[in-house]
Amino acid sequence: MKVKLQVDIKKLIERGDFRTLKLLLEDQDPNVVYEMIEELETSEKAIVFRLLHKDIAAEVFSKLEPDEQLELVRMLTDEEIKSIIRNMDPSDRAELFDELPADVVTKLLSFLPKSEREQTIEILNYPENSAGRLMSPYFVYVVRNMTVEEALAKVRKFGKDADTIYTIFVVEEDKTLIGTLSLEDLIFAEPDTLVDEIFTPDPPYVKTTTDQEEVAELMKRYDLNAIAVVDNDMRLVGVVIIDDIVDIIEEEATEDIHRMAGMNVTTTSYFHTSPLVFIKNRLPWLVGLLLLESVNAFIVHRYEDFLAAIPIVAAFMTTMADAGGNTGGQSSTLIIRSMALGEVELKDWWKVLLRELYVGALLGVILGITLFLRGFMISNNIIVNFSAAISLFLIIVFANVVGAMLPFFGKLLHIDPALMSGPLITTIADLGGIMIYFAIAHSMLKM
């Protein structure tokens, strides 16, 4: 049994009590070790790594931020790094090499045996964020003409090194994927039964070039713990397990949140990201949206005489802009989320348009009446209040439809729909709202 310990590792290091520290770290889960050392300085982490078992060290190392990994590579001896690199999962190793400078990668590759070096290079050659980058080559497969007894013997022989033994893949002699078999099915079948009689044919699978988001969607749809990865000839080359997909779901959610907030994606954690990186990721969007928002100045300038004649009209300007932005943001968020869950597809745009027109009209009527009544708190002019109410109705309908349609437009152009929300839709709705308001108010007040 592994016991989670609350230990002041820093004090043990300062006292030089490495024997006690090593005893405390023995048999601890890698996640627990990571939590214990997370706040340590890199030099202190290096001491801990020297005391860890090589398998635990490799797993903990893969959880560190890229800047910490690079510092440790430069701080630890070649033998210590060699031990860590050799014991890392192939996909984690490829992810590490992706983040490191070329000269460091060349050095680390030289530490690997020829077969693992070729395997790592092959993974790195797959497209970024593809199943090929995620997959593990450690899995169990059986041939359809094996008996259950032979299949179980193979599981016992290779299962210890496999990432999963609960899903066993069934292949032809040339490794063409034809089905899957659960460990439970094998255990309860008669020893002389052929695998051909009990396997499940036509399993879900992905290709090495399949996007990781699609892999996650398939595994969620079919409730899988593992999914086969095949090449263009349908030969089994790897497996993606649910542990990897949990990380991908978190990454994809983070990407969507960043894009919906109007900024480029930041892959490292907050305190491991330079302020300059945050500025670089956010500034282009802020400058672009600022320039787009400045169009409002031209609209207001066009109606300068109108505002001078009836100043009370200006009192409703912020209401119009904010209401449109809020409505558009809500609408786009609903559609983007539905797209992410697979509930709405590109072909559904027409149904969504009609639905959001209806929803926008109802919201517009309710909000328009509310604004009309509230308007008497600042103006007794019925026409001014009525023009504001009509304008708000049209703005809500406009913003609701635009917010729903922009994600479809993004998907049509093969752009992440998440980019079509947040500040972008708010800015567009603001501009549209001000234009609609002034056009309606000017027309109704006969100026």
BELBELZI-V347339 format. One record per backbone hydrogen bond with DSSP energy under -0.5 kcal/mol. NH is the residue of the N-H (numbers start at 1). CO is the residue of the C=O. If there is no record, write none. Layout:
BEGIN
NH:CO
NH:CO
END
This chain:
BEGIN
3:1
7:5
9:7
12:8
13:9
14:10
15:11
16:12
16:13
17:12
18:16
21:17
22:18
23:19
24:20
25:21
26:22
28:25
32:29
33:29
34:30
35:31
36:32
37:33
38:34
40:37
45:41
46:42
47:43
48:44
49:45
50:46
51:47
51:48
52:48
57:53
58:54
59:55
60:56
61:57
62:58
63:59
63:60
64:60
64:61
68:65
69:65
70:66
71:67
72:68
73:69
74:70
75:71
76:72
81:77
82:78
83:79
84:80
85:81
86:82
87:83
88:84
88:85
93:89
94:90
95:91
96:92
97:93
98:94
99:95
99:96
100:96
105:101
106:102
107:103
108:104
109:105
110:106
111:108
112:109
117:113
118:114
119:115
120:116
121:117
122:118
123:119
124:120
125:121
126:123
130:127
131:210
132:208
133:130
134:130
135:131
136:239
139:137
140:164
142:169
144:171
146:143
148:193
149:191
151:147
152:148
153:149
154:150
155:151
156:152
157:153
158:154
159:155
161:158
162:158
162:159
163:138
168:166
168:181
169:140
170:179
171:142
172:176
175:172
177:234
178:170
179:170
180:200
181:168
183:166
186:182
187:183
188:184
189:185
189:186
193:190
195:146
196:144
197:194
198:194
198:195
199:195
200:180
201:199
202:178
206:228
208:230
210:207
212:129
214:211
215:211
216:212
217:213
218:214
219:215
220:216
221:217
222:218
223:220
224:219
227:240
228:204
229:238
230:206
231:235
234:231
236:175
237:229
238:229
239:136
240:227
242:225
244:241
245:241
246:242
247:243
248:244
249:245
250:246
251:247
252:248
253:249
254:250
255:251
256:252
257:253
258:254
259:255
260:256
261:257
262:259
263:258
264:281
267:265
272:269
273:270
277:274
278:274
279:275
280:276
281:277
282:278
283:279
284:280
286:282
287:283
288:284
289:285
290:286
291:287
292:288
293:289
294:290
295:292
296:293
297:294
298:294
298:295
299:295
300:296
301:297
302:298
303:299
304:301
307:303
308:304
309:305
310:306
313:310
314:311
315:312
316:313
317:314
320:316
321:317
322:318
323:319
324:320
325:321
326:322
327:323
328:324
329:325
330:326
331:327
332:328
333:329
334:330
335:331
336:332
337:333
338:334
339:335
340:336
341:337
342:339
343:338
344:338
348:345
349:346
352:348
353:349
354:350
355:351
356:352
357:353
358:354
359:355
360:356
361:357
362:358
363:359
364:360
365:361
366:362
367:363
368:364
369:365
370:366
371:367
372:368
373:369
374:370
375:371
376:373
377:374
378:375
379:375
382:380
385:381
386:382
387:383
388:384
389:385
390:386
391:387
392:388
393:389
394:390
395:391
396:392
397:393
398:394
399:395
400:396
401:397
402:398
403:399
404:400
405:401
406:402
407:403
408:404
409:405
410:406
411:407
412:408
413:409
414:411
415:410
419:416
420:417
421:418
424:421
426:422
427:423
428:424
429:425
430:426
431:427
432:428
433:429
434:430
435:431
436:432
437:433
438:434
439:435
440:436
441:437
442:438
443:439
444:440
445:441
446:443
447:442
END
